[in-house]
């Protein structure tokens, strides 16, 4: 738009850091108040880290095909998701380039460099549209997979529950996944609900859950109908703002500061509870050098890492630099035992050589196989 004021351009550049992370910068006084909150003491010496490989192997049903499981990052734009992708024109345009490039994370990293160093409103609009696509994709996947009874997450939650009864300790879980398969198991096994952001870090619970990259059901609502858009029944709000070529600065100026929990999987304007919102999830790029979760969650994670003595890693490649920096700061040179369930992939040990140099490593095979082993053995991470 040639008539766009220099002030608006400047505002967009100031907020470019938030484009990729979808983290809308909120009032600094509110952030200061959150930072001053006392971090609740959580008696926990064990932490579990979950990556995309964990959700992909969420079920031990050998008959369940790969296309019926949550995708790995490399498969986010595969043909099987075309019906969803076709509803998001900006993401659809990028998909052609992504498939040609072959590396989803590297592609988005390259776009991030463009966004960071140049003014490209069309690319920003496509990135925003892609966030809506990923939200829709993982909403659908979470609903599709939630009734699978051969569920490794349910086994995991049960093992943690038994550990809590025996040791009177909670367990920290850090999940980098957008889906809510773990939350569904937490609800079915322990009756936990997540209707408020405080529920994730409730110190009275057996499991404290952190989602640094956000979740399909995390949103920031608008204060009112943004940009005076005409709401059309069954039309996706994301399509409206994409067609209008809404800029990040324009959307940012009208969004609420707090993250809310989306209580229904309906993504059209028929959802009267949360009809208009921005998704809170991190676009998958190589460095992943940001968090989406609220400051209170960051404080709780940072404040409780120093007591961790054992870590279980499932399906995580270890590429999140900010999270690794936290581990290095709060654990560092202390001896820590790390069990890895990731198809005998030992590359993570090399990645962590300067993060946790005194770690003692124990490599297992898959999520499914390790859950079976834990269920049948007396000597494992939860013993």
C-alpha positions as a Markdown table, in Angstrom:
| # | Residue | x | y | z |
|---|---|---|---|---|
| 1 | Unk | 0.0 | 0.0 | 0.0 |
| 2 | Unk | 1.8 | 3.1 | -1.3 |
| 3 | Unk | -0.3 | 5.3 | 1.0 |
| 4 | Unk | 0.8 | 3.5 | 4.2 |
| 5 | Unk | 2.3 | 6.0 | 6.6 |
| 6 | Unk | 6.0 | 5.8 | 7.6 |
| 7 | Unk | 4.8 | 5.5 | 11.2 |
| 8 | Unk | 2.8 | 2.4 | 10.4 |
| 9 | Unk | 5.8 | 0.9 | 8.6 |
| 10 | Unk | 8.0 | 1.7 | 11.5 |
| 11 | Unk | 5.5 | 0.1 | 13.9 |
| 12 | Unk | 5.6 | -3.1 | 11.9 |
| 13 | Unk | 9.3 | -3.2 | 11.9 |
| 14 | Unk | 9.4 | -2.7 | 15.6 |
| 15 | Unk | 7.2 | -5.8 | 16.0 |
| 16 | Unk | 8.8 | -8.1 | 13.5 |
| 17 | Unk | 10.3 | -10.1 | 16.3 |
| 18 | Unk | 6.8 | -11.2 | 17.2 |
| 19 | Unk | 5.8 | -12.3 | 13.7 |
| 20 | Unk | 7.4 | -15.7 | 13.8 |
| 21 | Unk | 6.7 | -16.5 | 17.4 |
| 22 | Unk | 3.1 | -15.1 | 17.3 |
| 23 | Unk | 3.9 | -13.6 | 20.7 |
| 24 | Unk | 2.2 | -10.2 | 20.8 |
| 25 | Unk | 4.2 | -7.8 | 22.9 |
| 26 | Unk | 2.1 | -6.7 | 25.9 |
| 27 | Unk | 2.2 | -3.8 | 28.2 |
| 28 | Unk | 5.6 | -3.6 | 29.9 |
| 29 | Unk | 4.1 | -2.8 | 33.3 |
| 30 | Unk | 2.1 | -6.0 | 33.2 |
| 31 | Unk | 5.1 | -8.0 | 32.2 |
| 32 | Unk | 7.0 | -6.4 | 35.1 |
| 33 | Unk | 4.3 | -7.4 | 37.5 |
| 34 | Unk | 4.3 | -11.0 | 36.2 |
| 35 | Unk | 8.1 | -11.2 | 36.6 |
| 36 | Unk | 7.7 | -10.1 | 40.3 |
| 37 | Unk | 5.3 | -13.0 | 41.1 |
| 38 | Unk | 6.8 | -15.5 | 43.4 |
| 39 | Unk | 7.5 | -18.8 | 41.6 |
| 40 | Unk | 5.6 | -21.5 | 43.5 |
| 41 | Unk | 7.8 | -24.2 | 45.0 |
| 42 | Unk | 7.4 | -27.5 | 43.2 |
| 43 | Unk | 9.1 | -30.5 | 44.6 |
| 44 | Unk | 10.4 | -32.1 | 41.4 |
| 45 | Unk | 13.7 | -33.8 | 40.6 |
| 46 | Unk | 12.6 | -35.3 | 37.3 |
| 47 | Unk | 11.7 | -33.7 | 33.9 |
| 48 | Unk | 10.3 | -35.1 | 30.7 |
| 49 | Unk | 10.9 | -33.4 | 27.3 |
| 50 | Unk | 8.6 | -34.2 | 24.5 |
| 51 | Unk | 9.2 | -33.4 | 20.8 |
| 52 | Unk | 7.3 | -34.2 | 17.6 |
| 53 | Unk | 8.6 | -37.8 | 17.6 |
| 54 | Unk | 6.7 | -38.4 | 20.8 |
| 55 | Unk | 3.3 | -37.4 | 19.3 |
| 56 | Unk | 4.1 | -39.3 | 16.1 |
| 57 | Unk | 4.6 | -42.4 | 18.2 |
| 58 | Unk | 1.7 | -41.6 | 20.6 |
| 59 | Unk | 0.1 | -45.0 | 19.9 |
| 60 | Unk | 1.7 | -48.5 | 20.2 |
| 61 | Unk | -0.9 | -49.8 | 17.7 |
| 62 | Unk | 1.3 | -51.3 | 15.0 |
| 63 | Unk | -1.6 | -51.2 | 12.5 |
| 64 | Unk | -1.9 | -47.4 | 12.8 |
| 65 | Unk | -0.5 | -46.0 | 9.6 |
| 66 | Unk | 1.9 | -43.1 | 9.6 |
| 67 | Unk | -0.7 | -40.8 | 7.9 |
| 68 | Unk | -3.1 | -41.4 | 10.8 |
| 69 | Unk | -0.5 | -40.1 | 13.3 |
| 70 | Unk | 0.5 | -36.5 | 14.2 |
| 71 | Unk | 3.1 | -35.4 | 11.6 |
| 72 | Unk | 6.8 | -34.8 | 12.1 |
| 73 | Unk | 7.9 | -31.3 | 11.1 |
| 74 | Unk | 9.1 | -32.5 | 7.7 |
| 75 | Unk | 5.5 | -33.7 | 6.9 |
| 76 | Unk | 3.5 | -30.6 | 7.9 |
| 77 | Unk | 2.7 | -29.7 | 4.3 |
| 78 | Unk | 2.3 | -33.2 | 2.8 |
| 79 | Unk | -0.5 | -34.0 | 0.3 |
| 80 | Unk | -2.6 | -35.7 | 2.9 |
| 81 | Unk | -3.3 | -32.3 | 4.5 |
| 82 | Unk | -4.3 | -30.5 | 1.2 |
| 83 | Unk | -8.0 | -30.3 | 2.2 |
| 84 | Unk | -7.0 | -28.2 | 5.2 |
| 85 | Unk | -4.2 | -26.3 | 3.5 |
| 86 | Unk | -6.5 | -25.2 | 0.6 |
| 87 | Unk | -8.4 | -23.1 | 3.1 |
| 88 | Unk | -5.3 | -21.0 | 3.9 |
| 89 | Unk | -4.2 | -19.3 | 0.7 |
| 90 | Unk | -1.1 | -17.7 | 2.2 |
| 91 | Unk | 0.2 | -21.0 | 3.6 |
| 92 | Unk | -0.8 | -22.8 | 0.4 |
| 93 | Unk | 1.5 | -20.4 | -1.6 |
| 94 | Unk | 4.4 | -21.0 | 0.8 |
| 95 | Unk | 3.8 | -24.8 | 0.6 |
| 96 | Unk | 4.9 | -24.9 | -3.0 |
| 97 | Unk | 8.3 | -23.3 | -2.0 |
| 98 | Unk | 8.6 | -25.5 | 1.1 |
| 99 | Unk | 8.1 | -28.7 | -0.8 |
| 100 | Unk | 10.7 | -27.6 | -3.3 |
| 101 | Unk | 13.1 | -26.6 | -0.7 |
| 102 | Unk | 12.7 | -29.9 | 1.2 |
| 103 | Unk | 13.5 | -28.6 | 4.7 |
| 104 | Unk | 10.6 | -27.0 | 6.4 |
| 105 | Unk | 12.6 | -25.6 | 9.3 |
| 106 | Unk | 15.4 | -24.2 | 7.1 |
| 107 | Unk | 12.8 | -22.6 | 4.8 |
| 108 | Unk | 11.1 | -20.7 | 7.6 |
| 109 | Unk | 14.5 | -19.8 | 9.0 |
| 110 | Unk | 15.3 | -18.2 | 5.6 |
| 111 | Unk | 12.0 | -16.3 | 5.6 |
| 112 | Unk | 12.8 | -15.1 | 9.2 |
| 113 | Unk | 16.0 | -13.6 | 7.9 |
| 114 | Unk | 14.1 | -11.8 | 5.2 |
| 115 | Unk | 11.5 | -10.6 | 7.7 |
| 116 | Unk | 14.1 | -9.4 | 10.2 |
| 117 | Unk | 16.2 | -7.5 | 7.7 |
| 118 | Unk | 13.7 | -6.2 | 5.2 |
| 119 | Unk | 10.2 | -4.8 | 5.0 |
| 120 | Unk | 8.0 | -7.4 | 3.2 |
| 121 | Unk | 4.3 | -7.1 | 4.2 |
| 122 | Unk | 3.2 | -9.8 | 1.7 |
| 123 | Unk | 5.5 | -12.4 | 3.3 |
| 124 | Unk | 4.3 | -11.3 | 6.8 |
| 125 | Unk | 0.7 | -11.8 | 5.7 |
| 126 | Unk | 1.6 | -15.4 | 4.5 |
| 127 | Unk | 3.4 | -16.2 | 7.7 |
| 128 | Unk | 0.3 | -15.1 | 9.8 |
| 129 | Unk | -1.9 | -17.2 | 7.5 |
| 130 | Unk | 0.4 | -20.2 | 8.1 |
| 131 | Unk | 0.0 | -19.9 | 11.8 |
| 132 | Unk | -3.8 | -20.3 | 11.3 |
| 133 | Unk | -3.1 | -23.3 | 9.1 |
| 134 | Unk | -1.0 | -25.0 | 11.7 |
| 135 | Unk | -3.6 | -24.3 | 14.3 |
| 136 | Unk | -6.3 | -25.9 | 12.1 |
| 137 | Unk | -4.1 | -28.9 | 11.3 |
| 138 | Unk | -3.3 | -29.7 | 14.9 |
| 139 | Unk | -6.8 | -29.1 | 16.1 |
| 140 | Unk | -8.0 | -31.7 | 13.6 |
| 141 | Unk | -5.2 | -34.1 | 14.5 |
| 142 | Unk | -5.9 | -33.8 | 18.2 |
| 143 | Unk | -9.6 | -34.5 | 17.7 |
| 144 | Unk | -8.9 | -37.4 | 15.3 |
| 145 | Unk | -6.4 | -39.2 | 17.7 |
| 146 | Unk | -8.0 | -38.6 | 21.0 |
| 147 | Unk | -10.0 | -41.8 | 21.3 |
| 148 | Unk | -7.1 | -44.2 | 20.6 |
| 149 | Unk | -7.0 | -46.6 | 23.5 |
| 150 | Unk | -3.4 | -47.9 | 22.7 |
| 151 | Unk | -2.0 | -44.7 | 24.0 |
| 152 | Unk | 1.6 | -44.2 | 25.1 |
| 153 | Unk | 0.7 | -40.8 | 26.6 |
| 154 | Unk | -1.8 | -42.5 | 28.9 |
| 155 | Unk | 0.9 | -45.0 | 30.0 |
| 156 | Unk | 3.3 | -42.1 | 30.6 |
| 157 | Unk | 0.8 | -40.3 | 32.8 |
| 158 | Unk | 0.0 | -43.4 | 34.7 |
| 159 | Unk | 3.7 | -44.1 | 35.4 |
| 160 | Unk | 4.1 | -40.5 | 36.6 |
| 161 | Unk | 1.1 | -40.9 | 38.9 |
| 162 | Unk | 2.5 | -44.0 | 40.5 |
| 163 | Unk | 5.9 | -42.3 | 40.9 |
| 164 | Unk | 4.2 | -39.4 | 42.7 |
| 165 | Unk | 2.4 | -41.8 | 45.0 |
| 166 | Unk | 5.7 | -43.5 | 45.9 |
| 167 | Unk | 8.0 | -40.5 | 46.0 |
| 168 | Unk | 5.7 | -37.6 | 46.8 |
| 169 | Unk | 7.2 | -35.6 | 43.9 |
| 170 | Unk | 5.7 | -33.9 | 40.9 |
| 171 | Unk | 7.2 | -34.3 | 37.5 |
| 172 | Unk | 7.9 | -31.4 | 35.1 |
| 173 | Unk | 6.9 | -32.1 | 31.4 |
| 174 | Unk | 8.1 | -29.7 | 28.7 |
| 175 | Unk | 6.3 | -30.4 | 25.4 |
| 176 | Unk | 7.2 | -28.7 | 22.2 |
| 177 | Unk | 4.1 | -30.1 | 20.4 |
| 178 | Unk | 1.1 | -28.1 | 19.2 |
| 179 | Unk | -1.3 | -31.0 | 19.7 |
| 180 | Unk | -3.2 | -31.7 | 22.9 |
| 181 | Unk | -2.9 | -35.5 | 23.0 |
| 182 | Unk | -1.0 | -35.3 | 26.3 |
| 183 | Unk | -3.6 | -33.0 | 27.8 |
| 184 | Unk | -6.3 | -35.5 | 26.7 |
| 185 | Unk | -4.5 | -38.3 | 28.6 |
| 186 | Unk | -4.0 | -36.1 | 31.6 |
| 187 | Unk | -7.7 | -35.6 | 31.6 |
| 188 | Unk | -8.7 | -39.2 | 31.1 |
| 189 | Unk | -6.1 | -40.6 | 33.6 |
| 190 | Unk | -5.9 | -37.9 | 36.3 |
| 191 | Unk | -9.0 | -35.8 | 35.6 |
| 192 | Unk | -7.0 | -32.7 | 34.8 |
| 193 | Unk | -8.6 | -29.9 | 32.8 |
| 194 | Unk | -6.9 | -26.9 | 31.2 |
| 195 | Unk | -9.4 | -24.1 | 31.1 |
| 196 | Unk | -7.0 | -21.4 | 32.4 |
| 197 | Unk | -3.3 | -20.8 | 31.8 |
| 198 | Unk | -2.7 | -21.3 | 35.6 |
| 199 | Unk | -3.8 | -24.9 | 35.3 |
| 200 | Unk | -0.6 | -25.8 | 33.5 |
| 201 | Unk | 1.6 | -24.8 | 36.4 |
| 202 | Unk | -0.6 | -25.6 | 39.3 |
| 203 | Unk | 1.9 | -26.7 | 42.0 |
| 204 | Unk | -0.7 | -29.0 | 43.6 |
| 205 | Unk | -0.7 | -31.3 | 40.5 |
| 206 | Unk | 1.4 | -34.4 | 39.9 |
| 207 | Unk | 2.4 | -33.1 | 36.5 |
| 208 | Unk | 3.4 | -29.5 | 35.7 |
| 209 | Unk | 3.1 | -28.9 | 32.0 |
| 210 | Unk | 5.1 | -26.3 | 30.0 |
| 211 | Unk | 4.5 | -25.7 | 26.2 |
| 212 | Unk | 7.2 | -23.2 | 25.1 |
| 213 | Unk | 6.1 | -23.3 | 21.5 |
| 214 | Unk | 2.4 | -22.9 | 22.2 |
| 215 | Unk | -0.6 | -25.0 | 21.5 |
| 216 | Unk | -3.5 | -25.2 | 19.0 |
| 217 | Unk | -5.9 | -24.1 | 21.7 |
| 218 | Unk | -3.8 | -21.0 | 22.9 |
| 219 | Unk | -5.1 | -17.8 | 21.4 |
| 220 | Unk | -5.1 | -14.1 | 21.9 |
| 221 | Unk | -8.6 | -12.6 | 21.3 |
| 222 | Unk | -9.3 | -9.2 | 19.8 |
| 223 | Unk | -10.9 | -6.5 | 21.9 |
| 224 | Unk | -13.6 | -6.0 | 19.2 |
| 225 | Unk | -14.1 | -6.8 | 15.5 |
| 226 | Unk | -10.7 | -6.0 | 14.1 |
| 227 | Unk | -10.4 | -3.9 | 11.0 |
| 228 | Unk | -14.2 | -3.6 | 10.9 |
| 229 | Unk | -14.4 | -6.9 | 9.0 |
| 230 | Unk | -17.8 | -8.1 | 7.9 |
| 231 | Unk | -18.3 | -11.5 | 9.5 |
| 232 | Unk | -19.6 | -14.1 | 7.1 |
| 233 | Unk | -21.1 | -17.3 | 8.4 |
| 234 | Unk | -18.7 | -20.3 | 8.0 |
| 235 | Unk | -15.9 | -18.1 | 6.6 |
| 236 | Unk | -12.6 | -18.4 | 8.3 |
| 237 | Unk | -11.5 | -15.3 | 10.1 |
| 238 | Unk | -8.0 | -16.0 | 8.9 |
| 239 | Unk | -9.2 | -15.8 | 5.3 |
| 240 | Unk | -10.8 | -12.4 | 5.9 |
| 241 | Unk | -7.6 | -10.8 | 7.3 |
| 242 | Unk | -5.5 | -12.5 | 4.6 |
| 243 | Unk | -7.8 | -11.1 | 1.8 |
| 244 | Unk | -7.7 | -7.7 | 3.4 |
| 245 | Unk | -3.9 | -8.0 | 3.5 |
| 246 | Unk | -4.0 | -7.0 | 7.2 |
| 247 | Unk | -0.6 | -6.1 | 8.6 |
| 248 | Unk | 0.8 | -7.4 | 11.8 |
| 249 | Unk | 0.9 | -3.8 | 13.2 |
| 250 | Unk | -2.8 | -3.4 | 12.5 |
| 251 | Unk | -3.7 | -6.7 | 14.2 |
| 252 | Unk | -1.3 | -6.1 | 17.1 |
| 253 | Unk | -2.9 | -2.8 | 18.0 |
| 254 | Unk | -6.3 | -4.5 | 18.6 |
| 255 | Unk | -5.4 | -7.8 | 20.3 |
| 256 | Unk | -5.8 | -8.5 | 24.0 |
| 257 | Unk | -2.7 | -9.0 | 26.1 |
| 258 | Unk | -3.6 | -12.3 | 27.9 |
| 259 | Unk | -3.4 | -15.8 | 26.3 |
| 260 | Unk | -6.8 | -17.5 | 26.5 |
| 261 | Unk | -7.7 | -21.2 | 26.2 |
| 262 | Unk | -9.9 | -22.0 | 23.2 |
| 263 | Unk | -12.5 | -24.4 | 24.5 |
| 264 | Unk | -13.9 | -25.8 | 21.2 |
| 265 | Unk | -12.3 | -27.1 | 18.0 |
| 266 | Unk | -14.5 | -24.9 | 15.8 |
| 267 | Unk | -12.4 | -22.5 | 13.8 |
| 268 | Unk | -15.1 | -20.7 | 12.0 |
| 269 | Unk | -17.0 | -17.7 | 13.1 |
| 270 | Unk | -19.7 | -20.0 | 14.4 |
| 271 | Unk | -17.7 | -20.3 | 17.6 |
| 272 | Unk | -19.4 | -17.7 | 19.6 |
| 273 | Unk | -16.9 | -18.1 | 22.5 |
| 274 | Unk | -13.8 | -17.2 | 20.6 |
| 275 | Unk | -14.8 | -16.0 | 17.1 |
| 276 | Unk | -11.8 | -13.8 | 16.4 |
| 277 | Unk | -8.3 | -14.4 | 17.6 |
| 278 | Unk | -4.6 | -14.8 | 16.8 |
| 279 | Unk | -3.1 | -18.3 | 17.3 |
| 280 | Unk | -0.3 | -18.6 | 19.8 |
| 281 | Unk | 2.1 | -21.1 | 18.4 |
| 282 | Unk | 5.6 | -20.8 | 17.1 |
| 283 | Unk | 6.3 | -21.2 | 13.4 |
| 284 | Unk | 8.8 | -24.2 | 13.0 |
| 285 | Unk | 12.2 | -22.7 | 12.1 |
| 286 | Unk | 15.7 | -24.0 | 12.7 |
| 287 | Unk | 16.9 | -22.0 | 15.7 |
| 288 | Unk | 13.5 | -21.7 | 17.5 |
| 289 | Unk | 15.0 | -19.0 | 19.6 |
| 290 | Unk | 11.8 | -17.8 | 21.3 |
| 291 | Unk | 9.0 | -19.0 | 23.6 |
| 292 | Unk | 5.2 | -18.4 | 23.2 |
| 293 | Unk | 4.2 | -19.4 | 26.7 |
| 294 | Unk | 3.3 | -16.6 | 29.3 |
| 295 | Unk | 6.0 | -15.0 | 31.5 |
| 296 | Unk | 4.6 | -16.8 | 34.5 |
| 297 | Unk | 5.2 | -20.1 | 32.9 |
| 298 | Unk | 8.7 | -19.1 | 32.0 |
| 299 | Unk | 9.3 | -18.1 | 35.6 |
| 300 | Unk | 8.0 | -21.4 | 36.9 |
| 301 | Unk | 10.2 | -23.4 | 34.4 |
| 302 | Unk | 13.3 | -21.4 | 35.2 |
| 303 | Unk | 12.7 | -21.4 | 38.9 |
| 304 | Unk | 12.3 | -25.2 | 39.1 |
| 305 | Unk | 15.1 | -26.4 | 36.8 |
| 306 | Unk | 17.8 | -26.1 | 39.3 |
| 307 | Unk | 16.4 | -29.1 | 41.3 |
| 308 | Unk | 16.3 | -31.5 | 38.3 |
| 309 | Unk | 18.5 | -34.5 | 38.6 |
| 310 | Unk | 17.0 | -36.8 | 35.8 |
| 311 | Unk | 15.6 | -36.1 | 32.4 |
| 312 | Unk | 13.7 | -38.3 | 30.0 |
| 313 | Unk | 13.8 | -37.1 | 26.3 |
| 314 | Unk | 11.2 | -38.5 | 23.9 |
| 315 | Unk | 11.2 | -37.7 | 20.2 |
| 316 | Unk | 13.0 | -34.4 | 20.6 |
| 317 | Unk | 16.0 | -33.3 | 18.5 |
| 318 | Unk | 17.3 | -30.7 | 20.9 |
| 319 | Unk | 17.4 | -27.7 | 18.5 |
| 320 | Unk | 15.6 | -25.2 | 20.7 |
| 321 | Unk | 18.4 | -22.7 | 21.6 |
| 322 | Unk | 16.5 | -20.7 | 24.3 |
| 323 | Unk | 15.5 | -23.9 | 26.1 |
| 324 | Unk | 19.0 | -25.2 | 25.9 |
| 325 | Unk | 20.3 | -21.9 | 27.4 |
| 326 | Unk | 17.9 | -22.4 | 30.3 |
| 327 | Unk | 19.2 | -25.9 | 30.9 |
| 328 | Unk | 22.8 | -24.7 | 30.7 |
| 329 | Unk | 22.1 | -21.8 | 33.2 |
| 330 | Unk | 20.1 | -23.8 | 35.8 |
| 331 | Unk | 21.7 | -27.2 | 35.5 |
| 332 | Unk | 25.0 | -26.6 | 33.7 |
| 333 | Unk | 27.9 | -28.7 | 35.1 |
| 334 | Unk | 25.8 | -30.5 | 37.7 |
| 335 | Unk | 25.7 | -34.3 | 37.1 |
| 336 | Unk | 22.3 | -35.2 | 35.6 |
| 337 | Unk | 21.0 | -38.6 | 34.2 |
| 338 | Unk | 19.4 | -38.4 | 30.8 |
| 339 | Unk | 17.4 | -41.2 | 29.2 |
| 340 | Unk | 16.6 | -40.8 | 25.5 |
| 341 | Unk | 13.8 | -42.7 | 23.7 |
| 342 | Unk | 14.3 | -41.6 | 20.1 |
| 343 | Unk | 15.0 | -44.5 | 17.8 |
| 344 | Unk | 18.6 | -45.0 | 19.0 |
| 345 | Unk | 19.5 | -41.5 | 17.7 |
| 346 | Unk | 22.5 | -40.4 | 19.7 |
| 347 | Unk | 23.1 | -37.1 | 17.9 |
| 348 | Unk | 21.4 | -35.2 | 20.7 |
| 349 | Unk | 24.4 | -36.2 | 23.0 |
| 350 | Unk | 26.6 | -34.2 | 20.6 |
| 351 | Unk | 24.2 | -31.3 | 20.6 |
| 352 | Unk | 24.3 | -31.2 | 24.4 |
| 353 | Unk | 28.0 | -31.6 | 24.8 |
| 354 | Unk | 28.5 | -28.0 | 25.8 |
| 355 | Unk | 25.0 | -27.6 | 27.5 |
| 356 | Unk | 25.1 | -30.4 | 30.0 |
| 357 | Unk | 28.8 | -31.6 | 29.8 |
| 358 | Unk | 28.5 | -33.9 | 32.8 |
| 359 | Unk | 25.4 | -35.7 | 31.8 |
| 360 | Unk | 25.2 | -39.5 | 32.0 |
| 361 | Unk | 23.4 | -40.8 | 28.9 |
| 362 | Unk | 21.2 | -43.8 | 28.5 |
| 363 | Unk | 19.8 | -44.5 | 25.1 |
| 364 | Unk | 16.6 | -46.5 | 24.5 |
| 365 | Unk | 14.6 | -47.1 | 21.4 |
| 366 | Unk | 11.2 | -45.8 | 20.6 |
| 367 | Unk | 8.5 | -44.2 | 22.8 |
| 368 | Unk | 6.3 | -47.3 | 22.4 |
| 369 | Unk | 9.1 | -49.7 | 23.3 |
| 370 | Unk | 10.3 | -47.7 | 26.3 |
| 371 | Unk | 6.7 | -47.4 | 27.7 |
| 372 | Unk | 6.4 | -51.2 | 27.3 |
| 373 | Unk | 9.8 | -51.7 | 29.0 |
| 374 | Unk | 8.8 | -49.4 | 31.9 |
| 375 | Unk | 5.5 | -51.2 | 32.4 |
| 376 | Unk | 7.3 | -54.6 | 32.7 |
| 377 | Unk | 10.5 | -53.6 | 34.4 |
| 378 | Unk | 11.3 | -52.3 | 37.9 |
| 379 | Unk | 14.5 | -50.4 | 36.9 |
| 380 | Unk | 13.6 | -47.4 | 34.8 |
| 381 | Unk | 13.2 | -43.6 | 34.8 |
| 382 | Unk | 10.0 | -43.8 | 37.0 |
| 383 | Unk | 11.4 | -46.2 | 39.6 |
